Every structure is written in C-alpha cells, then in structure tokens.
C-alpha cells in the first residue's frame, strides 16, 4: 500500500528515529594496519633504490637462489677414474 504525504502522518510522541551507525562495507582488508601518530611510518618492504639482489648460492649480483644458473652437479669436475669407490 502506498503511504500518504507527511502532512497526514500521525504525530508520534517520543525521541526521533535516528539512522543506523555507519559500518565498513564487506571486502578485502587493508594490506597494512593503520598506525597511530606516534608510531614510525616505515614499512618492511626494501627500498627501490637499494643495492641489487645478491644470490645466496653463488654470491653474484643480479639474481636470487631460485633463478641461479651457476654451478650445478653436472658442472663439477670428476676425479681421474670417475666417481667409483675403491673397496678394499
């Protein structure tokens, strides 16, 4: 049923109805928590102007351990006579 205009509404005695509190909409949360004013604003990310990445395996610059194409087991030199074990 449609309602009639506000002039014809009955007068209500009491406190006026207030809208509900604003709530945060559902969704993905922020990546970093909001810090207070007295906390430092630094993050855990490395700066972009720092030294390049150093590999943990071969200790060379420009790549990391996952992409290292340094020495592998196939590149190692074998002793004379191969890798046979002498059994006495």
trRosetta pair geometry for C-beta under 8 A, 3 or more apart (Angstrom, degrees):
i j d omega theta_ij theta_ji phi_ij phi_ji
3 9 7.9 21 173 -86 115 99
4 8 4.4 -38 118 71 130 136
4 9 7.3 -178 79 -61 91 64
5 8 5.7 85 64 13 72 100
5 9 7.9 -112 109 -26 42 85
6 9 5.4 -32 -153 0 48 120
20 23 7.9 -25 131 -17 111 102
30 33 7.0 124 89 -97 118 32
30 34 7.1 50 79 -41 164 83
32 43 6.5 -74 -101 -117 151 113
35 39 4.0 -116 180 78 116 131
35 40 7.7 -63 166 72 160 34
35 41 6.5 -169 59 -101 144 60
36 39 5.0 97 55 -4 76 105
46 50 5.5 -77 170 24 108 148
47 50 4.9 115 70 -32 86 100
51 54 7.5 5 127 -34 116 103
51 61 7.7 -92 166 -128 97 121
52 61 5.0 80 85 -175 117 105
52 62 5.8 12 143 -77 140 48
53 61 7.1 133 79 -158 45 61
53 62 6.9 21 65 169 82 1
53 63 6.6 -62 94 143 115 3
53 64 5.3 -52 156 -64 136 88
54 59 6.4 1 174 -156 107 49
54 60 7.2 -179 -151 93 70 21
54 61 5.5 -40 -99 -97 72 61
55 58 5.0 13 97 49 136 79
55 59 6.2 -94 76 -42 82 12
55 60 5.3 12 26 51 119 68
55 61 7.7 -141 -1 -77 82 14
55 62 7.9 -22 -30 60 101 59
55 63 5.4 16 -68 87 111 77
55 64 5.8 160 -106 -143 65 21
55 65 5.8 129 -160 -70 77 53
55 68 5.1 107 -150 -92 136 114
55 70 7.2 151 130 -28 158 130
56 59 7.5 22 -147 -74 17 58
56 64 7.2 21 2 -167 88 70
56 65 4.6 -26 44 -62 100 117
57 65 5.1 117 -21 -123 103 85
57 68 4.8 65 49 -164 135 178
57 70 5.9 -175 112 38 114 137
58 68 5.8 156 2 -153 110 124
58 70 3.6 171 -62 -82 141 160
58 71 7.1 137 -96 14 112 83
60 63 7.2 19 91 41 97 90
60 70 7.2 157 12 -81 124 121
63 67 4.7 -113 -169 89 114 108
63 68 6.0 152 116 -84 121 56
63 69 7.8 -4 108 9 169 80
64 67 5.9 71 55 28 69 92
64 68 7.1 -93 109 -44 34 87
65 68 5.4 -29 -148 -14 35 123
71 75 4.7 -130 -148 79 73 137
71 76 6.9 81 175 -64 114 73
72 75 5.2 101 49 3 64 102
72 76 7.9 -111 99 -18 42 83
73 76 6.0 -40 -160 8 40 115
78 82 5.8 -11 159 -137 136 38
78 83 5.6 -88 -144 -50 112 89
79 82 7.5 -11 73 79 69 11
79 83 7.2 110 37 -90 87 55
81 84 6.2 -83 143 36 96 107
